[in-house]
Amino acid sequence: HFLFNTLNVLKTLVHKDADKAEQYIHKVSSFLRASLKSSDAALVSVEEDLNIALNYLEIQELRFKDAFKIHVELSTDSLKQQIPVL
């Protein structure tokens, strides 16, 4: 479902805004690469997992424009903690 929606958004962006389409492709490829990389491990740092989540949210932000905002506030120590891969 994610891939289907992603390709539909890309199709629209290509015709409306080539720069945004390029940015979108970069975000999606980074998200997929990070998702595949993290699936090999049993644990990842909160920072790694957060980066994947934020990348996903940036993809959605390009898709939905200003429909939502997110604010993340974590201590440096918490970013180093290891959590299971979801």
PLY file of the C-alpha trace (Angstrom):
ply
format ascii 1.0
element vertex 86
property float x
property float y
property float z
element edge 85
property int vertex1
property int vertex2
end_header
0.00 0.00 0.00
2.83 2.39 0.88
4.51 1.80 -2.47
1.25 2.28 -4.40
0.56 5.61 -2.67
4.17 6.70 -3.10
4.13 6.06 -6.84
0.82 7.90 -7.25
2.18 10.94 -5.41
5.34 10.83 -7.51
3.28 10.68 -10.71
1.48 13.86 -9.68
4.64 15.65 -8.54
6.49 14.93 -11.77
3.92 16.96 -13.69
3.50 19.75 -11.14
6.92 20.33 -9.57
10.04 18.56 -10.85
12.20 19.77 -7.95
9.74 18.41 -5.38
9.51 15.16 -7.34
13.29 14.80 -7.16
13.25 15.55 -3.43
10.45 13.02 -2.98
12.40 10.30 -4.83
15.44 10.97 -2.64
13.37 10.75 0.57
11.63 7.55 -0.51
14.87 5.86 -1.56
16.54 6.86 1.73
13.55 5.56 3.69
13.51 2.22 1.84
17.30 1.82 2.14
17.23 2.51 5.89
14.26 0.19 6.37
16.04 -2.65 4.62
19.27 -2.02 6.49
17.60 -1.97 9.91
15.66 -5.17 9.22
18.94 -7.13 9.40
19.47 -6.22 13.06
17.60 -7.28 16.18
18.23 -3.92 17.87
18.76 -0.38 16.63
19.45 2.85 18.44
16.57 5.22 19.12
18.41 7.70 16.90
18.46 5.30 13.93
14.81 4.40 14.39
13.84 8.03 14.83
15.68 8.98 11.63
13.69 6.37 9.70
10.44 7.61 11.24
11.28 11.25 10.51
12.19 10.40 6.94
8.80 8.69 6.56
7.06 11.73 8.03
8.91 14.02 5.62
7.61 11.87 2.76
4.10 12.30 4.13
4.64 16.02 4.57
5.53 16.33 0.88
2.40 14.35 0.11
-0.03 16.18 2.40
1.72 19.57 2.57
0.95 21.28 5.88
-1.66 18.79 7.11
0.45 17.91 10.13
3.50 18.95 12.10
5.71 16.97 14.44
8.01 18.09 17.22
10.55 15.68 18.69
12.39 16.39 21.89
14.73 13.73 23.26
17.81 13.78 25.43
21.14 12.82 23.89
21.32 9.82 26.22
17.97 8.48 25.07
19.10 8.58 21.43
21.82 6.05 22.25
19.44 3.51 23.80
18.89 0.29 21.88
15.35 -0.81 21.01
13.90 -3.73 19.02
13.43 -3.19 15.31
9.78 -2.69 14.49
0 1
1 2
2 3
3 4
4 5
5 6
6 7
7 8
8 9
9 10
10 11
11 12
12 13
13 14
14 15
15 16
16 17
17 18
18 19
19 20
20 21
21 22
22 23
23 24
24 25
25 26
26 27
27 28
28 29
29 30
30 31
31 32
32 33
33 34
34 35
35 36
36 37
37 38
38 39
39 40
40 41
41 42
42 43
43 44
44 45
45 46
46 47
47 48
48 49
49 50
50 51
51 52
52 53
53 54
54 55
55 56
56 57
57 58
58 59
59 60
60 61
61 62
62 63
63 64
64 65
65 66
66 67
67 68
68 69
69 70
70 71
71 72
72 73
73 74
74 75
75 76
76 77
77 78
78 79
79 80
80 81
81 82
82 83
83 84
84 85
